[in-house]
Amino acid sequence: MNIYVGNIDYRIQENQLKELFEQFGEVKSVSLITDKFTGKSKGFAFVDMPEDNQGTDAIERLNGYKLSTREITVSQARPQGEPRENNFRRSNNNGNGNRNRY
């Protein structure tokens, strides 16, 4: 199961996330996402756990868990390119703060 972990303190390292998730079972990999130019953390990661039941348990128990200075968000990762749920109204803002008036 591929798991999304968000709102991560920028000082957290991959090995710390691996240790946290290993409490719930085998961790195949951890990918802390970093900026390609600066190398600094972007504050989110993906954790791959081969056993779905262990991944589900980790999600349920760690979502909202305070890791360092922040409460992390933990959920099952969506496949790349899959749209988010549309819980917001789209704006017709053209990017410069002005709304189109046609």
C-alpha positions as CSV (number, residue, x, y, z in Angstrom):
1,M,0.0,0.0,0.0
2,N,1.3,3.4,-0.9
3,I,0.7,6.0,1.8
4,Y,0.8,9.8,1.6
5,V,2.3,11.6,4.6
6,G,1.8,15.3,4.7
7,N,2.5,18.3,6.9
8,I,5.9,16.9,7.9
9,D,8.3,19.1,9.8
10,Y,11.1,20.1,7.4
11,R,13.8,18.7,9.7
12,I,12.4,15.1,9.7
13,Q,14.5,12.5,7.8
14,E,13.5,9.4,5.9
15,N,14.9,7.1,8.5
16,Q,12.7,8.7,11.2
17,L,9.6,8.2,9.1
18,K,10.6,4.6,8.4
19,E,11.0,3.9,12.2
20,L,7.6,5.4,12.9
21,F,5.8,3.3,10.3
22,E,7.7,0.1,11.1
23,Q,5.8,0.1,14.4
24,F,2.9,-1.2,12.2
25,G,4.7,-3.6,10.0
26,E,7.2,-3.9,7.1
27,V,8.2,-0.8,5.3
28,K,9.3,-1.4,1.7
29,S,10.4,2.2,1.1
30,V,10.2,5.8,2.2
31,S,10.4,8.7,-0.3
32,L,10.7,12.1,1.3
33,I,10.0,14.6,-1.4
34,T,12.6,17.4,-1.8
35,D,13.0,20.5,-3.9
36,K,15.1,19.6,-7.0
37,F,17.1,22.8,-6.8
38,T,17.6,23.3,-3.0
39,G,17.4,19.7,-1.9
40,K,15.2,20.8,1.1
41,S,12.2,18.9,2.1
42,K,8.8,19.9,0.7
43,G,7.0,18.7,3.8
44,F,5.5,15.5,2.4
45,A,6.5,11.9,1.7
46,F,5.3,8.5,0.5
47,V,5.7,5.3,2.5
48,D,5.2,1.9,0.8
49,M,4.0,-0.9,3.0
50,P,3.6,-4.3,1.2
51,E,0.8,-5.5,3.5
52,D,-2.5,-3.5,3.0
53,N,-3.8,-4.4,6.5
54,Q,-0.7,-3.0,8.1
55,G,-0.8,0.1,5.9
56,T,-4.5,0.7,6.9
57,D,-3.6,0.3,10.6
58,A,-0.8,2.8,10.2
59,I,-3.1,5.3,8.4
60,E,-5.8,5.0,11.1
61,R,-3.3,5.3,14.0
62,L,-0.9,8.0,12.6
63,N,-3.3,10.4,10.9
64,G,-3.2,13.5,13.2
65,Y,-0.2,12.1,15.1
66,K,2.2,14.9,16.4
67,L,5.6,14.2,14.9
68,S,8.2,16.7,16.1
69,T,6.3,20.1,15.9
70,R,3.4,19.2,13.6
71,E,0.4,17.0,13.3
72,I,1.0,14.8,10.3
73,T,-1.7,14.0,7.7
74,V,-1.7,10.3,6.7
75,S,-3.8,8.8,4.0
76,Q,-3.8,6.2,1.2
77,A,-1.9,7.8,-1.7
78,R,-3.9,8.4,-4.9
79,P,-2.5,7.1,-8.2
80,Q,-0.5,9.8,-10.0
81,G,-2.7,11.9,-12.2
82,E,-6.0,11.0,-10.4
83,P,-7.9,14.2,-9.6
84,R,-8.7,15.3,-6.1
85,E,-12.2,15.4,-4.8
86,N,-13.8,18.6,-6.0
87,N,-14.6,20.2,-2.6
88,F,-14.0,23.7,-3.8
89,R,-15.5,26.1,-6.2
90,R,-13.3,27.0,-9.2
91,S,-12.5,30.6,-9.5
92,N,-12.5,32.4,-12.8
93,N,-9.6,34.5,-11.4
94,N,-7.2,35.0,-14.3
95,G,-4.1,34.9,-12.0
96,N,-3.6,38.6,-11.4
97,G,-6.4,39.1,-8.9
98,N,-8.9,40.4,-11.5
99,R,-12.0,38.3,-12.3
100,N,-13.0,37.9,-15.9
101,R,-16.3,39.8,-16.5
102,Y,-17.6,38.1,-19.6
